[in-house]
Amino acid sequence: MLDWEMVTLGPRELDVAWMIFAHMVFQELAGLAGLPVCRM
C-alpha cells in the first residue's frame, strides 16, 4: 500500500522524520505510551 500524502523525493532523513511523526500521531490517537524523548 502506498500513501500518496507522505510521498516525497529527498534525503533519507525525511523518511525517518515522517515515520517518527506518524508514530507519535497514531500513538496519541490510541492513547498509548509514546516514544522515549531526549530533552536537552
N, C-alpha and C positions, 0 to 999 in steps of 0.2 A: 504494500500500500504506500502511496506517495501523497504527502500533504503539501499541496502547492502553496499554502500560506507561508511555509517555512523554507521554501526553495531559495537558494542564493548561490552565487558564484563568488568565492572569496577564500580567505585563508582558513585553515582548519580550526583556528581559534573561534571562529563564528559558529562552527558546528558544536563545539563544547559549550559555548555560551548559550546557544538555543536549547541544548539538552538540559543544562542546569536550570534555565528559566522555566522550561516546560515541566521539569521535575518538581520545582518549587510550586508552580501553579496547581498542578494536579494533586500534590500532597496537601496543599492548603484547602482545596475543594473537598478532599476526602477526610480532612480533619486528622491526618496522621502526623507523626513527628517528622520534622524536616531534615535536611542535610546538615551535618556539622558545619558551623560557620567560624571562620577565623576573623576575629575582630581585633584590629590594631589600635 
